[in-house]
Amino acid sequence: MFAGTHTAIVTPFRNGQIDEAALKSLIDFQFDNGVTGVVPCGTTGESPTLDHEEHSRVVKLTVEFAKGRGVVMAGTGSNSTREAIELTQEAEAAGATASLQVAPYYNKPTPEGLYQHFKAIADNTKLPLMLYSIPGRCGIEIGLDVLVRLAESCPNIRSIKEAGGNPERVSQMKQLLPADFEIMSGDDGLTLPFMSVGGVGIVSVASNLIPKPISEMVQLALKGDYASALKIHTKYYPLFAAFLKLATNPIPIKTAMALAGHCTDELRLPLVGMEKEKVAELTATLKKLGIIG
């Protein structure tokens, strides 16, 4: 269902409002260049600073603009189970084909609380769900025991986006989870390491900017041609590294998208733009890779 490349799409802003024309252009750019799906309203889409109405609007527009060309996996997670259910049901009604569910952040539920949270969401939607473990942002990891219980009791929980930075977790999951449970990398630079031990793709930040190379790299790996996939990884690794080093996501990718002419670099507080020297460093990387002139 999810094997391939899913772009965690940025939310373009102009003068404080969602730039709907730019969003359409970005989504066309993705599907014209071979991605499997797009993920609106994730971390990269600045979901924490979208109000409820904007969140639903972005999902609805993404479905409309995608025109059935691939998966629309709406980010509808929350640290409030009730809110996550409402957002997920709204996305389902809008025509989304799947949902990304981040681990509850800040309130740090127990393993039993985590299980009950995700099970309640799964029980209240027909959408296939991809869980999202990112302990660096959420303060908790979706433990393997919880994941096994959910896979057994919730048939629509089909996948996990693993962003803990540890390829060994993929091997551990493959030992414990059903063979058809799909494991996705949440870090561009770890896509190939994850896929080499059983992952099936990436929920990507970098593919906002370079959808074709990321999609090609993942497809080559899925076919077992790791030598060719490694060439793409090696070429673009400086970009992956820059996105991690220069500032908090999505600040660097939004800056890069603006430099490449795709949208403005407008962010919402508390996110702010990068310092001039960091913009210069990113610009040099993009020029060296031939992404901008």
SERO-121158 format. One record per residue (C-alpha): x, y, z. Coordinates in Angstrom, 1 decimal, padded with zeros to 4 digits. Layout:
# residues N
{x:X	y:Y	z:Z} .
...
***
This chain:
# residues 293
{x:000.0	y:000.0	z:000.0} .
{x:002.7	y:002.5	z:001.1} .
{x:005.9	y:001.2	z:-000.5} .
{x:007.6	y:004.0	z:-002.3} .
{x:008.2	y:007.8	z:-001.8} .
{x:005.7	y:009.9	z:000.1} .
{x:006.5	y:013.6	z:000.2} .
{x:005.8	y:015.4	z:003.5} .
{x:004.6	y:018.5	z:001.6} .
{x:005.3	y:022.0	z:002.8} .
{x:002.4	y:024.3	z:003.4} .
{x:003.1	y:027.4	z:001.3} .
{x:002.1	y:030.8	z:002.8} .
{x:001.8	y:034.2	z:001.4} .
{x:001.1	y:037.2	z:003.6} .
{x:000.0	y:035.0	z:006.4} .
{x:-002.5	y:032.9	z:004.3} .
{x:-002.2	y:029.5	z:002.7} .
{x:-001.0	y:030.1	z:-000.9} .
{x:-003.5	y:027.8	z:-002.7} .
{x:-002.0	y:028.3	z:-006.1} .
{x:001.5	y:027.4	z:-004.9} .
{x:000.1	y:024.3	z:-003.2} .
{x:-001.4	y:023.1	z:-006.4} .
{x:001.8	y:023.7	z:-008.3} .
{x:003.8	y:021.8	z:-005.6} .
{x:001.5	y:018.8	z:-005.8} .
{x:001.6	y:018.8	z:-009.6} .
{x:005.4	y:018.9	z:-009.3} .
{x:005.4	y:015.9	z:-007.0} .
{x:003.1	y:013.6	z:-009.1} .
{x:004.7	y:014.7	z:-012.4} .
{x:008.0	y:013.4	z:-011.0} .
{x:007.0	y:010.0	z:-009.8} .
{x:006.1	y:010.1	z:-006.1} .
{x:003.8	y:007.5	z:-004.6} .
{x:001.9	y:009.9	z:-002.5} .
{x:001.9	y:013.2	z:-000.6} .
{x:001.5	y:013.9	z:003.1} .
{x:-000.3	y:017.2	z:003.9} .
{x:-000.3	y:018.7	z:007.4} .
{x:002.7	y:016.8	z:008.8} .
{x:005.6	y:018.3	z:010.6} .
{x:007.0	y:019.6	z:007.3} .
{x:003.6	y:021.2	z:006.6} .
{x:003.8	y:023.2	z:009.8} .
{x:000.7	y:021.5	z:011.2} .
{x:001.3	y:022.9	z:014.8} .
{x:000.5	y:026.4	z:013.6} .
{x:-002.4	y:025.6	z:011.2} .
{x:-005.7	y:026.3	z:012.9} .
{x:-008.4	y:023.6	z:012.6} .
{x:-010.1	y:025.2	z:009.6} .
{x:-006.8	y:025.6	z:007.7} .
{x:-005.8	y:022.1	z:008.5} .
{x:-009.0	y:020.7	z:007.0} .
{x:-008.7	y:023.1	z:004.0} .
{x:-005.2	y:022.0	z:003.2} .
{x:-006.2	y:018.3	z:003.3} .
{x:-009.3	y:019.0	z:001.1} .
{x:-007.2	y:021.0	z:-001.4} .
{x:-004.5	y:018.3	z:-001.5} .
{x:-007.1	y:015.7	z:-002.4} .
{x:-008.6	y:018.0	z:-005.1} .
{x:-005.2	y:018.8	z:-006.6} .
{x:-003.9	y:015.2	z:-006.4} .
{x:-006.7	y:014.1	z:-008.7} .
{x:-006.3	y:010.4	z:-007.8} .
{x:-002.7	y:010.3	z:-009.0} .
{x:-001.4	y:008.8	z:-005.8} .
{x:-001.9	y:008.4	z:-002.0} .
{x:-003.0	y:011.4	z:000.0} .
{x:-001.9	y:010.5	z:003.5} .
{x:-003.3	y:013.3	z:005.8} .
{x:-001.4	y:014.1	z:008.9} .
{x:-004.2	y:014.0	z:011.5} .
{x:-002.4	y:013.0	z:014.7} .
{x:-002.6	y:014.9	z:017.9} .
{x:-001.8	y:014.6	z:021.6} .
{x:-005.5	y:014.7	z:022.2} .
{x:-007.2	y:011.5	z:021.1} .
{x:-010.5	y:013.2	z:020.6} .
{x:-009.0	y:015.8	z:018.3} .
{x:-007.0	y:013.1	z:016.4} .
{x:-010.3	y:011.2	z:015.8} .
{x:-012.1	y:014.3	z:014.6} .
{x:-009.3	y:015.4	z:012.2} .
{x:-009.0	y:011.8	z:010.9} .
{x:-012.8	y:011.6	z:010.2} .
{x:-012.7	y:015.0	z:008.5} .
{x:-009.8	y:013.9	z:006.3} .
{x:-011.7	y:010.7	z:005.4} .
{x:-014.8	y:012.6	z:004.5} .
{x:-012.6	y:014.9	z:002.3} .
{x:-011.4	y:012.0	z:000.3} .
{x:-007.9	y:011.3	z:001.8} .
{x:-006.8	y:007.8	z:001.2} .
{x:-004.7	y:007.3	z:004.4} .
{x:-003.7	y:009.0	z:007.6} .
{x:-000.4	y:009.6	z:009.4} .
{x:-000.7	y:009.4	z:013.2} .
{x:002.1	y:010.9	z:015.2} .
{x:002.8	y:009.7	z:018.7} .
{x:001.1	y:012.0	z:021.3} .
{x:003.6	y:014.7	z:022.2} .
{x:004.2	y:016.6	z:025.5} .
{x:001.7	y:014.6	z:027.7} .
{x:003.9	y:011.5	z:027.5} .
{x:001.3	y:008.7	z:027.9} .
{x:002.2	y:005.3	z:029.3} .
{x:002.5	y:002.3	z:026.9} .
{x:-001.1	y:001.4	z:027.7} .
{x:-002.1	y:005.0	z:027.0} .
{x:-000.3	y:004.9	z:023.6} .
{x:-002.1	y:001.6	z:022.7} .
{x:-005.5	y:002.9	z:023.7} .
{x:-004.9	y:006.2	z:021.8} .
{x:-004.1	y:004.6	z:018.5} .
{x:-006.7	y:001.9	z:018.9} .
{x:-009.4	y:004.5	z:019.5} .
{x:-008.4	y:006.3	z:016.3} .
{x:-008.3	y:003.1	z:014.3} .
{x:-011.7	y:002.0	z:015.6} .
{x:-013.2	y:005.3	z:014.4} .
{x:-012.0	y:005.4	z:010.8} .
{x:-011.8	y:003.1	z:007.8} .
{x:-008.7	y:004.7	z:006.5} .
{x:-005.4	y:002.8	z:006.6} .
{x:-003.1	y:004.3	z:009.2} .
{x:000.6	y:004.9	z:009.3} .
{x:001.9	y:005.5	z:012.8} .
{x:004.7	y:007.9	z:013.3} .
{x:007.4	y:007.4	z:015.9} .
{x:009.7	y:010.5	z:016.3} .
{x:011.0	y:010.5	z:019.9} .
{x:013.2	y:013.6	z:019.3} .
{x:010.1	y:015.7	z:018.9} .
{x:007.5	y:013.8	z:020.9} .
{x:009.5	y:012.8	z:024.0} .
{x:008.3	y:009.2	z:023.6} .
{x:008.9	y:006.3	z:021.3} .
{x:006.2	y:003.9	z:020.0} .
{x:007.5	y:000.8	z:021.7} .
{x:007.8	y:-002.5	z:019.9} .
{x:005.4	y:-004.2	z:022.4} .
{x:002.7	y:-001.5	z:021.7} .
{x:003.3	y:-001.8	z:018.0} .
{x:002.8	y:-005.6	z:018.0} .
{x:-000.4	y:-005.2	z:020.0} .
{x:-001.7	y:-002.6	z:017.6} .
{x:-000.8	y:-004.7	z:014.5} .
{x:-002.7	y:-007.6	z:016.0} .
{x:-005.8	y:-005.8	z:017.1} .
{x:-006.2	y:-003.1	z:014.5} .
{x:-006.3	y:-004.3	z:010.8} .
{x:-006.2	y:-000.8	z:009.5} .
{x:-002.9	y:000.0	z:011.2} .
{x:-000.7	y:-001.0	z:008.3} .
{x:002.6	y:000.8	z:008.6} .
{x:005.0	y:002.9	z:010.7} .
{x:007.1	y:006.0	z:009.8} .
{x:010.2	y:005.4	z:011.9} .
{x:012.2	y:008.5	z:012.7} .
{x:014.2	y:007.5	z:015.7} .
{x:017.4	y:007.3	z:013.7} .
{x:018.2	y:003.7	z:014.5} .
{x:018.2	y:001.1	z:011.6} .
{x:018.3	y:-001.7	z:014.2} .
{x:014.7	y:-000.9	z:015.1} .
{x:013.8	y:-001.9	z:011.6} .
{x:015.4	y:-005.3	z:012.1} .
{x:013.6	y:-005.7	z:015.4} .
{x:010.3	y:-004.8	z:013.8} .
{x:010.8	y:-007.3	z:011.0} .
{x:011.2	y:-010.0	z:013.6} .
{x:008.0	y:-009.2	z:015.5} .
{x:005.5	y:-007.7	z:013.0} .
{x:003.5	y:-009.4	z:010.2} .
{x:005.4	y:-009.7	z:007.0} .
{x:003.1	y:-007.2	z:005.2} .
{x:003.4	y:-004.5	z:007.9} .
{x:005.3	y:-001.7	z:006.1} .
{x:008.2	y:000.2	z:007.6} .
{x:009.1	y:003.6	z:006.2} .
{x:012.1	y:005.7	z:006.9} .
{x:011.4	y:009.2	z:008.4} .
{x:014.9	y:010.5	z:007.5} .
{x:016.1	y:011.0	z:004.0} .
{x:019.7	y:010.1	z:004.8} .
{x:018.6	y:006.8	z:006.4} .
{x:016.4	y:005.6	z:003.6} .
{x:018.8	y:003.1	z:002.1} .
{x:020.0	y:001.7	z:005.4} .
{x:016.4	y:001.2	z:006.5} .
{x:015.5	y:-000.4	z:003.2} .
{x:018.5	y:-002.7	z:003.2} .
{x:017.1	y:-004.4	z:006.3} .
{x:013.4	y:-004.5	z:005.4} .
{x:012.0	y:-000.9	z:005.0} .
{x:010.0	y:-000.2	z:001.9} .
{x:010.3	y:003.5	z:001.4} .
{x:010.5	y:007.0	z:002.8} .
{x:008.2	y:009.8	z:004.0} .
{x:010.5	y:012.4	z:002.6} .
{x:011.3	y:016.0	z:003.3} .
{x:013.9	y:016.3	z:000.5} .
{x:011.5	y:015.1	z:-002.2} .
{x:009.7	y:018.4	z:-001.9} .
{x:012.6	y:019.8	z:-003.8} .
{x:014.0	y:016.7	z:-005.7} .
{x:011.0	y:014.3	z:-006.1} .
{x:012.4	y:012.5	z:-009.1} .
{x:015.8	y:011.5	z:-007.7} .
{x:014.3	y:010.4	z:-004.4} .
{x:011.6	y:008.4	z:-006.2} .
{x:014.2	y:006.8	z:-008.5} .
{x:016.4	y:005.9	z:-005.5} .
{x:013.6	y:004.2	z:-003.7} .
{x:012.4	y:002.3	z:-006.7} .
{x:015.9	y:001.0	z:-007.4} .
{x:016.2	y:-000.2	z:-003.8} .
{x:012.8	y:-001.9	z:-004.0} .
{x:014.1	y:-003.8	z:-007.1} .
{x:017.3	y:-004.7	z:-005.2} .
{x:019.6	y:-002.5	z:-007.3} .
{x:021.3	y:-001.0	z:-004.3} .
{x:024.4	y:-000.1	z:-006.3} .
{x:022.5	y:002.3	z:-008.5} .
{x:020.4	y:003.5	z:-005.6} .
{x:023.6	y:004.3	z:-003.6} .
{x:024.8	y:006.6	z:-006.4} .
{x:021.8	y:008.8	z:-006.0} .
{x:022.1	y:008.7	z:-002.2} .
{x:025.7	y:009.7	z:-002.4} .
{x:025.1	y:012.5	z:-004.8} .
{x:022.3	y:014.1	z:-002.7} .
{x:023.6	y:013.2	z:000.8} .
{x:025.1	y:016.7	z:001.3} .
{x:021.6	y:018.1	z:000.8} .
{x:020.1	y:015.6	z:003.3} .
{x:022.8	y:016.5	z:005.8} .
{x:022.3	y:020.3	z:005.3} .
{x:018.6	y:020.0	z:006.0} .
{x:019.4	y:018.3	z:009.3} .
{x:022.3	y:020.6	z:010.3} .
{x:021.2	y:024.1	z:009.3} .
{x:017.9	y:024.5	z:011.3} .
{x:014.8	y:022.8	z:012.5} .
{x:012.6	y:021.2	z:009.8} .
{x:010.8	y:022.7	z:007.9} .
{x:012.9	y:025.9	z:007.9} .
{x:015.7	y:024.6	z:005.6} .
{x:013.4	y:022.9	z:003.0} .
{x:011.1	y:025.9	z:002.8} .
{x:014.2	y:028.1	z:002.3} .
{x:015.4	y:025.8	z:-000.4} .
{x:012.0	y:025.7	z:-002.1} .
{x:012.0	y:029.5	z:-002.2} .
{x:015.5	y:029.6	z:-003.6} .
{x:014.3	y:027.2	z:-006.4} .
{x:011.3	y:029.4	z:-007.1} .
{x:008.6	y:027.0	z:-005.9} .
{x:007.0	y:029.1	z:-003.2} .
{x:007.8	y:031.8	z:-000.7} .
{x:010.0	y:031.1	z:002.3} .
{x:007.3	y:032.4	z:004.7} .
{x:007.1	y:030.6	z:008.0} .
{x:004.8	y:031.0	z:011.0} .
{x:006.1	y:031.9	z:014.5} .
{x:007.7	y:030.4	z:016.5} .
{x:009.6	y:029.3	z:013.4} .
{x:011.8	y:032.0	z:011.8} .
{x:014.1	y:032.1	z:008.8} .
{x:017.7	y:031.1	z:008.8} .
{x:020.7	y:033.4	z:009.3} .
{x:022.3	y:034.9	z:006.2} .
{x:025.4	y:032.7	z:006.5} .
{x:023.3	y:029.6	z:006.7} .
{x:021.2	y:030.6	z:003.7} .
{x:024.5	y:031.2	z:001.8} .
{x:025.6	y:027.7	z:002.8} .
{x:022.4	y:026.1	z:001.6} .
{x:022.5	y:028.1	z:-001.6} .
{x:026.0	y:026.8	z:-002.3} .
{x:024.9	y:023.2	z:-001.8} .
{x:021.9	y:023.7	z:-004.1} .
{x:024.2	y:025.2	z:-006.8} .
{x:026.8	y:022.5	z:-006.5} .
{x:024.1	y:019.9	z:-007.0} .
{x:022.6	y:021.8	z:-010.0} .
{x:019.3	y:022.3	z:-008.4} .
{x:019.5	y:026.1	z:-008.8} .
{x:021.6	y:028.1	z:-011.3} .
***
